[in-house]
Amino acid sequence: MAYRIGIDARKLRDESRIGSYIRNLIRALAEIDQVNEYNLFVSSWDDPLPDQLGDNFRAVVEPCPVFSVREQLSLSWRLLRLKLDLYHATHYLLPAVVPCRSVITVYDILDVFYPHFRPSPLAFFYAQRQIRRSLARGDRIIADSRNTKTDLMDRLGIDGRRIRVVYPGVTASFAERVAPEDVDRTLARLGIERPYLLLVDDPPGRSNLDRTVKAFADALARRHFAGSLVCAGPRTQLDFKVSRRAERLGIADRLVLLGSLSTEDQPAVYQSAELLLYTTLENAPGLAVANALAARVPVVASATAALREAAEGYAVLVDPLDRKQIANAIAGLMENGERRAELSRLGEGRAAQFAWRSAAEKTLETYESALRMRSWRPGLRRGTDE
């Protein structure tokens, strides 16, 4: 039986983990499913991806901003008109009225507990209230790791039977070697000189940027290795503070605040790095870590529960609050080429275990599980499970 499925793809063009998740999941679904009808809610007709998919995929323009009050009404009206069987919310929130089954993807629950990740107290209150409400109403929840599932159960009281763990896949372009001449052109255009260490600052504010810059300076003082620190990620008001910090530490000429990397540039920049630093304070699976493993780049990452789940044994894990530990990891790897080569081989094998096709198959199974639920009436809390 064919179903009408809606997927919120308004962040399709974002250079963020949600944008990457949407793009890769939709492509993988198109490869494995030519039966169900997919309605992709995009922000404008300029989004090219829907036109590259099968005949069972079509774009539905929904210009209302993500995480806005307006989307609550606008999306509700859209779902009522389309008469969908299932709606997949890819950024936590369900609209006010969902006249069909629903699936929600959750990447972490920091927005529920930490107000400094929101631009204002009002935005935090809105996000907290709406996320809690959506998770209580959703028929199925997709968690991107066992750690996220545990947080949902322990901290929000979500019934574990409603949660499916579906690991995101690794973007294929990171595993495919970029031609040397293309790498040279990309690095020259971005103003990056080899050798360099790559620090991924995404999302900003959770990346531990200032402490990691200080740890990089400490590592240089101990080992005097060649290389700059290239920081990739959305630029924020912290840039001035970090630049001044680098001047005081005497490494201003070694620090490059690059800005966000485009999807096209990322494989070349990752593959040419000596190390990837992902010393985030966020307890969520790092897409940057998975992509670096696929790109055969040695990784220094935070020893959070989520990153241990993904990379323990395949990367050097450190306490993100311990500046000395971060510095020791950097210095130790930069003076030990054999260890870097070993981590490159291990990382490549680990990354091969994460595939978007598998993620799409498990997502389809989650859709089918929600659609098979026996009792449901619009406006009421979901009833009996399968």
N, C-alpha and C positions, 0 to 999 in steps of 0.2 A: 504494500500500500504506500502510495506517495503522500508526503505531507508538505504543507506550506510552512516554511521556516523563515523567521526573520532574524537577522544578525545586526546588532548595532556596530556599524563600521565607520562612525563619524571621525574616529581618530586614525583612520586608515593611513593618512599621510604624515602622521606625527613621527618624529625621530625619537621615539620613546619605546620602552618595553611593551607598552600597551599597543602602540602602533605596529611594532614588529610582530607581536602576537597575532593581531588581526590579519595582517597581510599574509603571514605564513600559514595560519590556520585556514583561511579562505582558499588559498592556492591548493593546499593539501586536500581539503574537502572536495574541491572541483575535480581532483584527480581520481578520487575513490567513489564519488557519488554522482551518478548521472540520472538519478530517479527522483529524488526530492526536489521541490522547487524552493529556491533561496531568494529572499528579498533582502538586499544589502542596503541598510540605511546609511547613506553617505552625505557629507556636508554640502557637496556641490556636484554639478555635472562634470567638473574638471577632473574628478578622480578617474584615472584610466583603467584601474584593475578590473572592474566588473566587465568591461568590454573584452577582456582577454580570457574570460572564463567560458564555461559551457553555456548552452542554450537554456539550462535550468537555473541560471543566475541572472538576476536583473537588479539594476540600481533603483533605489527610491530616495530622492533627495529630501533630506530633513535638516534644514539649516540651523535649528536651534542649538545653542552651545551646550557642550557636555557639562554636567554638574550645575545646570541652571534651573531656576524655578520654572521657567517657561517650558523646559523639556517634559516636565511632569504632565502638562496638559496636551502639548503638541504630540508627543509620542503616544499618549493614550488614544487620542483621536485617530492617529495613523494606524494603530493596531486594530482598533474597532473597524475601520474601513477595509483593511486588507483581509480580515477574517483568517488570521494565521492559526495554525495548530500549535506552534511553539515559537517563543521569542527568547533569543540569547542576548543577555546584557553583558557586554564585555568590559564594562568599567564600574562594576559594583551595584549600580542603581537600577531599580525598576521604576517605570512611570507610575502615576497614581492609579491607573486602571490597566490591568493586564487580563484581557478576556480570553486567555489561552494558557497553555502550560508555559513554564518559564525556567530558564537555566541562567545562572549567574557565575561569571568567572571572578575569582578573588585571588589577588596577588599577595596581599598582606593586609593586616588590619590596623596599620599604624594611624590611619586617619581617624579611627574611632577613639584612640587613646592619647594622641599627642597633638595638642593644639598648635604647636609651633610649625607643623607641616602644612598649615593652612594660612592664607594671607590675612585673615582677621578672625576675631572671636565669633562673629556672626557666621562666617564661612565654615568654621569648625563645628559650630552648633548644627548648622544645616547638614553638613556631611555626616556627622555622627548620627543624627536622628534618621536621615534617609538611608544610610547604609544599614543600620540596625533593622529598620523597617523592611528594607528590601530582602535582607537575609532571612528574616522571619517568614516572608511571603513566598520566596522562591521554591519551586518544586525540587530542583536539584541545584547543587553548588559544585562548581569545578574549582578545586584548589590546585595551585601550581606546585605544591610539595606536601610531603607528609607533615612538615613543620607547620605550614599554613593550616592544614586540616586540624592539627592538634590545638592551635591557637583558637580556631573557630569553635571547637568543642569546649575547651577549658575556660576560655575567657568570655565567650559570648553564649555558651550553652546550646550551641547548634547540635541537633541530633546527627551523630556520625553517619547514620544510614542514608542521610540526604546528600552526603559529600562524596565526590569522586576525585581522587588524585590523578591528575593528568599532567605529566611533565611536558613543558614546552620543548619543541625540537630545536636543533641547532641550525642556524641559517646556512644553507649549502654553500654559499659563496665564500664563507670563511675557510672551509676545508679545501676549496679549489685554489691551487696556487696561482697567484697573480703574476703575469709575465714581468720579468725584471724591468723592462723598459717602461711598462705601465706604472710599476711601483715608483721608479725614479721620477716620472712626470707628476705623479700624485704628491709625492713628498716635496718636490720643488715648488709646486703650486701652493702648497699649504705652508711653506717656509719651515719645514722640518729637516734637520740634519741628523744623519746617523753618527754615532749610535745614540739611542734614546730609550728611556723607560716610559711606558704609557700609563698614566693614571686616569681612570674613567670616573668622572665626576657626575654620576647620573643615578638617582635624581639629586639635584643640588640641595645642599643643606644636610644631607644624610651621608655625604661621601667622606667626611673626616679629612677634608682637604688641608686645612691648616696644620693639623698634627702630622700628616703624611709629608708635607713639605719640610717640616722641621726634622722628621726622621730621615728624609733623603739627604739633608745637609749633614746630619750626624754620620750617615753611612759614607758620604764623600770624605769627611774628615778622617775616618778610620782607614779607608782603603784607597782613596784617591783614584778611583776608576774613571774612565772616560764615559761621557754620556750626559745628556740633559734629561729633564723631567717634563714631558709633554702632557698637559692636562686637557683632556677632551670632555666637554659637557657644556650644558647651558651656562652662559656667563651670568653672574649675579653681582649684587653689591659687595660680595666678599672678595671680588677680584682685587680691589684697591688694597684691602688688608693683606691679602696673600702676597701681592707684589711688594709691599713695604716690608713684609716679613722676610721675603727673599733677599731684599737689599740689606737688611740688618744682619742676615746670616751669611752674606757674601756670596750668594748663589744666584743673583739676579740674572746673570748671563747664562745660567743653566736652566732657567724656568721659562716654559712656553705655555701661555694660556691660550689654547687653540680655539675654543668655542665648540659648538656641537659639530660632530662629524656627520656628513651625509651618508646615507645607506651605501652609495656607490663607493665612497672613499674608505669606509671602515675596513674592508678586507686587506687592502694594501697597507694601511697604517698599523693594523694589528700584526700582520705577518712580519713586518720589518722591525718590530719592537724587541728589545733585549728581554724585557720583563713586562708583564701587565700587573699593575697594582690596583687592587679592588678592596681597599681598607674601609669599606662602608660601615656606618653605624646601623644600617638597616638590616633587620633579620628577615631577609627574603632571598629567594634564589636569584643570583645575579646572571642575567642574560650575557653580560659582558664576560663573565668567567667561562660560561659554556662556549661562547664564540672564540675566546682566546684558546681554550683547550683544543677546539677544532682547528684553529690556525697554527697549532703547534708552538704556542708561546708559553714559556714558563710563567706561572702565576703565583703571586703573593696575595692572599685573600683573608678576609676576616674570619675568625673561627666562630661565627654564629652558627646556631643550630641548622639553619637552612643551607648555608654554604658548606658546612661539614657534610650534610646529606648529599650534596652534589659533587664535592671536590676533595673530600678527605682521602689522602693517599695519592692524590694526583696533583696537588698543589701544596705550597707552603702556607699553612694557616697560622694566623697571628691574632693576638688580642688587639682589637682596633683602638683600645684606649691606652695601650702600652707603647709609647713612642720608642723606647729602647728595643722592644721586641721587633717592631717594624723595621727599625734601622739595621738590626742584626740580620734579619731575613734578606734585606736588600744587599747588604755588604757581602753576606755569605754566598749568595747566588752569583753576584757580579764577579767574585774572584774564583768561582768554581764552574768552569765551562762544562765539565763532565756532568755535574748535577743538573745544570740547565738542559743539557741534551737529554738526560734521562727523563726529566719532567716533560719535555716536548713529546717524547715517545709515549709516555703514560697518558698524557692529556689527549693525544690523538685517539688512543684506544677508548678512553672514557667518553669522549664526545660522540663516537660512533654509536653509543648506546642510546642517544637522544635523537629521535627522528620525527619530523613533522608528520609523516604518513601515519606513524603509530599514534601520535597525538590526535590526529584527525579521526582515526578509527575509534579511539576511546571516547572522543567527544561525541561521535555519532551514537555510540553505545549509551552515553549519558542522555542524549536526546530521546532515544528509544525507551530508556528506563522512565523518563518523565512522562512520555506519551502513554505508557502502559499503566500509569497509576489509575486506580479504579474509581475513586470518588473525588469530585471537584465541582464546585459551583462558584461562579464569579462573585467576588466581594467577600467570600468567606475564607477562613484559614483552611489550608489544604488538609484533606482528611486521610483516609486509609491509604497506606503505602501498597506497593505491589504485593 
